[in-house]
């Protein structure tokens, strides 16, 4: 069992930056693939980025070159650094921990990009 708690969301102007955090507890964090998803208003949940247990990363096309995922296994935390934010990045951002066949979700944190 893994518990995930996201933080760092908020209101930011277009072109600004935010860093989201996801703190994990309850299991061996380093063995999990950690992923970020988001769900905008009226949209389906969308894959954003992932980092596997070895540190390899994959990015969704919509955030490539703007967002960076990282993990700190000593702190059981995964981060999402978001730069050059756009209004279309407005969404609830969810953290996900995955190790086949199990996956766990956090409760989400709201990011709003608006002037």
RODO-2510 file (C-alpha; in nm, 4 decimals, decimal comma):
residues 115
     n   res          X          Y          Z
     1     x     0,0000     0,0000     0,0000
     2     x     0,1263     0,3479    -0,0934
     3     x    -0,0101     0,6821     0,0177
     4     x     0,0570     0,9820    -0,2050
     5     x     0,0161     1,3477    -0,1146
     6     x     0,0611     1,6194    -0,3765
     7     x     0,1414     1,9810    -0,2997
     8     x     0,2635     2,2978    -0,4702
     9     x    -0,0334     2,3849    -0,6874
    10     x    -0,1794     2,7308    -0,7123
    11     x    -0,2502     3,0281    -0,9349
    12     x     0,0242     3,1474    -1,1684
    13     x     0,0396     3,3889    -1,4602
    14     x     0,1107     3,2691    -1,8143
    15     x     0,4826     3,2243    -1,8629
    16     x     0,5377     3,1561    -1,4946
    17     x     0,6664     2,8504    -1,3107
    18     x     0,5534     2,6137    -1,0395
    19     x     0,7032     2,3065    -0,8787
    20     x     0,4739     2,0286    -0,7686
    21     x     0,5745     1,7717    -0,5093
    22     x     0,4369     1,4273    -0,4370
    23     x     0,5351     1,2694    -0,1081
    24     x     0,4980     0,8925    -0,0820
    25     x     0,4740     0,6706     0,2232
    26     x     0,3927     0,3141     0,3086
    27     x     0,6103     0,1085     0,0760
    28     x     0,9465     0,0893    -0,0957
    29     x     0,9349     0,4101    -0,2995
    30     x     1,2470     0,3485    -0,5057
    31     x     1,0968     0,0466    -0,6805
    32     x     0,7972     0,2309    -0,8210
    33     x     0,7555     0,4093    -1,1485
    34     x     0,6218     0,7525    -1,0600
    35     x     0,3934     0,9363    -1,2994
    36     x     0,2117     1,2647    -1,3226
    37     x    -0,1259     1,2956    -1,4901
    38     x    -0,3571     1,5913    -1,5251
    39     x    -0,7234     1,6515    -1,5905
    40     x    -0,8377     1,9850    -1,7247
    41     x    -1,1938     2,1179    -1,7104
    42     x    -1,4167     1,9040    -1,9290
    43     x    -1,1252     1,6889    -2,0421
    44     x    -1,0126     1,3328    -1,9903
    45     x    -0,7189     1,2538    -1,7654
    46     x    -0,3956     1,2989    -1,9602
    47     x    -0,0485     1,1527    -1,9104
    48     x     0,2111     1,4196    -1,8360
    49     x     0,5416     1,2544    -1,7426
    50     x     0,6932     0,9529    -1,5764
    51     x     1,0203     0,8529    -1,4147
    52     x     1,1006     0,4865    -1,3635
    53     x     1,2950     0,3255    -1,0816
    54     x     1,6200     0,3640    -1,2765
    55     x     1,5665     0,7342    -1,3415
    56     x     1,4554     0,7054    -1,7025
    57     x     1,1914     0,9554    -1,8073
    58     x     0,9165     0,9933    -2,0656
    59     x     0,7206     1,3082    -2,1462
    60     x     0,3822     1,3802    -2,2967
    61     x     0,4026     1,5809    -2,6176
    62     x     0,2138     1,8757    -2,4724
    63     x     0,4733     1,9429    -2,2008
    64     x     0,7977     1,8450    -2,3691
    65     x     1,0800     2,0972    -2,3129
    66     x     0,8722     2,2848    -2,0538
    67     x     0,8190     2,0372    -1,7702
    68     x     1,0800     1,8271    -1,5906
    69     x     1,0158     1,5308    -1,3640
    70     x     1,2628     1,4201    -1,0999
    71     x     1,2676     1,1979    -0,7953
    72     x     1,4508     1,1944    -0,4643
    73     x     1,4429     0,8407    -0,3286
    74     x     1,5980     0,9510     0,0005
    75     x     1,2969     1,1769     0,0585
    76     x     1,0367     0,9460    -0,1012
    77     x     0,9332     1,2376    -0,3182
    78     x     0,8790     1,3022    -0,6869
    79     x     0,8748     1,6509    -0,8337
    80     x     0,7319     1,8185    -1,1395
    81     x     0,9037     2,1423    -1,2369
    82     x     0,6734     2,3344    -1,4692
    83     x     0,8081     2,6279    -1,6687
    84     x     0,6611     2,8513    -1,9393
    85     x     0,3136     2,7723    -1,8177
    86     x     0,0192     2,8260    -2,0496
    87     x    -0,3527     2,8666    -1,9784
    88     x    -0,4095     2,5226    -2,1321
    89     x    -0,1949     2,3745    -1,8539
    90     x    -0,4764     2,4547    -1,6124
    91     x    -0,5811     2,1250    -1,4548
    92     x    -0,5816     1,9109    -1,1467
    93     x    -0,2459     1,7345    -1,1370
    94     x    -0,2345     1,3823    -0,9984
    95     x     0,0587     1,1767    -0,8794
    96     x     0,0596     0,8047    -0,9573
    97     x     0,2788     0,5233    -0,8268
    98     x     0,2983     0,2115    -1,0396
    99     x     0,4544    -0,1322    -0,9969
   100     x     0,2807    -0,4062    -1,1908
   101     x     0,0048    -0,4928    -1,1318
   102     x    -0,0543    -0,2274    -0,8666
   103     x    -0,1019     0,1452    -0,8934
   104     x    -0,1928     0,4182    -0,6495
   105     x    -0,3214     0,7742    -0,6888
   106     x    -0,2932     1,0908    -0,4888
   107     x    -0,5832     1,3263    -0,4311
   108     x    -0,4577     1,5856    -0,6799
   109     x    -0,3484     1,9479    -0,6640
   110     x    -0,5041     2,2309    -0,8632
   111     x    -0,2917     2,4361    -1,1020
   112     x    -0,4510     2,7428    -1,2567
   113     x    -0,2698     2,9480    -1,5212
   114     x    -0,4391     3,2819    -1,5718
   115     x    -0,3658     3,6513    -1,5890
***
